[in-house]
Amino acid sequence: MSIFSAISQDLSELEKVKARQTILAKDLSSPFYSPLLFDPNIIGKKNCENLIGQVSLPVGIAGPVSATLKTALGTTKLTDLLIPLATTEGALVASINRGCKLLNECKNVHINIKNVGMTRAPVFSCQNTQAATDLARWIKQNLPQLGDIGESTSHHLTYLDSQIFQDNDLVFTRFAFDTGEAMGMNMVTIATSKIADYVTQHNSGVTCLALSSNLCTDKKTSMLTQKLGRGRWATITCNINEQLLKSILKTNSQNLLATYQAKIVIGSRLAGLSGRNMHMANAAAAILTATGQDIAHTVDISQGSLILKKTSGGIQAKLTLPTIPVGTVGGGTYLPSQSTARSLISREPVTSNILASAIAVASLAGELSGLSSLATGSLSSSHERLGRL
């Protein structure tokens, strides 16, 4: 039984919030009063059950950074990107800001973003292995029609691709859809539900065990994600000369590459990490939180991998992020504070591609700044100076 079970369902959402706050304050000695910065009548029915209030997080800004963005729509010059970061971790904003200063001074940051699609992977159970083999063949033959069925559920969906996996009497089908400006998990779930219904109706003895199997792969580390991606696939590159390494990062290419080789290459291999990076989860969590995204997708984004190479005049940096599940509509993107933070990113209207670009920029900035702190031995002193009272 819920501690809130005595509250009448006939009350308005705001009245329910006040009633829950009263119960918490009286029974648990845990007052939770704060002015709501959103409409509880929407939030309580759409975004959060058993609503009792809100928490507040500090938001800092890193940047600006200018970059060249290439997508399927063409090439765009991104000017003076700002990165909103919601965090309570001292030194994080300062570190990413230092990295942003470096990237901006390079004047050669290039970002390439491909929309590889939001995915859902239903799993079907068949009567035996041969029946599963027949179903896999049938699905492969009918993929164009299944894609059309998925698209029929929303004007914003475009079928992109699919993969079929069989394990004994089970068949997994991973569908990918372009979901426009939405992150799109709910859209794709509805689409694959209709597809699954069609599959079971036209194949006797087949049942859909789960609409979402782990092959999606949502909010998990996965080698499949490394190969196929999910949401946006981003690559960001730049060349950094020795003078900038010395003046901004206080190191040089030799020391930075030695630290990179030991930590990111060898250390990641020994640890069995699927993403080879220093702390991309920091940048991902801070931006997702600030801009109204699904924060659990920090796991997905943190699978990015960093490559540093020596050049004749310094180093070349390349960061690959195979999955950036973000959107500018849906979820919590419409909330006032989050919408405002997102609007700070660009002078132009912020699209999902621009939001993904901001995450790529912040991630690379954080990697370069963090690694240089390790290379110079200043990581501990920086956290002690900026992260402690």
Secondary structure, DSSP 4 states (H G I P E B T S, - for coil): --TTTTS-TTS-HHHHHHHHHHHHHHHSS-------SS-HHHHHHHT-SS--------EEEEEEEEEEEEETTEEEEEEEEEEEEE---TTHHHHHHHHHHHHHHH---EEEEEEEEEEE--EEE-SSHHHHHHHHHHHHHTHHHHHHHHHTT-TT-EEEEEEEEEETTEEEEEEEEE-TTB--HHHHHHHHHHHHHHHHHTSTT-EEEESS-TTS--SS--HHHHHH-EEEEEEEEEEEEHHHHHHTSS--HHHHHHHHIIIIIIIHHHHT-SS--SSHHHHHHHHHHHTT--GGGHHHHTT-EEEEEE-SSEEEEEEEEEEE---SBSTTTTSHHHHHHHHTS-SS---HHHHHHHHHHHHHHHHHHHHHHHHHT-HHHHHHHHS--
